[in-house]
């Protein structure tokens, strides 16, 4: 009886330590994500303190652009940041084949499994920067409404990058570092397209429409761009459709863990 009680006490102690370790890991991950994504707005503020910045784009414009992008990435990250990892794990273990046999939408199932609220730190930092930028820029309620209505287009663009990456993971197996492309796109999208060469700016507006993720919405709302430029918001929609098509095409050519 005493041995059983000791064993029960040991199990309870291990369970408590496990819960504490999980909570600590969650807290550290949450805090790290929150602080890491404050670096860009701090950089913008420091840059405008020692230079003219980015031409006609004022400090309030740039902070709003950064906050808008980080808010979109934060929303997307909570729901899709684990998509590449879960897809790669299933392909390696051979369970991806079983998923394809199940009567479910494979992409929808993987996205559902990828929800991770540890990435809420990125969302909250983006929300904080966005709110501060809105107050600092003193935009109207109508302008704020327009930005919020255009936010899904930015989310669609970043979601497309993860879907493309997940499909490439299925095709070529060991490509876990593909998530870095989303980070790179996120960094490039936080600057006005006018700073890039004209050809690259065109690419960033059409083929890889990271410009439509933030530059167009914020530029139109802040009066830096003509409202006709909102027509470019069709490109993130097309980009998302292309990523889903690429995923479906990948499944048609999938030959188990061999690629």
Secondary structure, DSSP 4 states (H G I P E B T S, - for coil): -HHHHHHHHHHHHHHHHHHHHHHHHHHHHHHHHHHHTTHHHHHHHHHHHHS--BTTB-HHHHHHHHHHHHHHHHHHHHHHTTHHHHHHHHHHHTHHHHHHHSSS-HHHHHHHHT--GGGHHHHHHHHHHHHHHHHHHT--HHHHHHHHHHHHHHHHHHHHHHHHHHHHHHHHS--GGGHHHHHHHHHHTTS-GGGS-HHHHHHTTTTT--HHHHHHHHHHHTTSS-GGGGGGGHHHHHHHHHHHHHHHHHHHT--GGG-
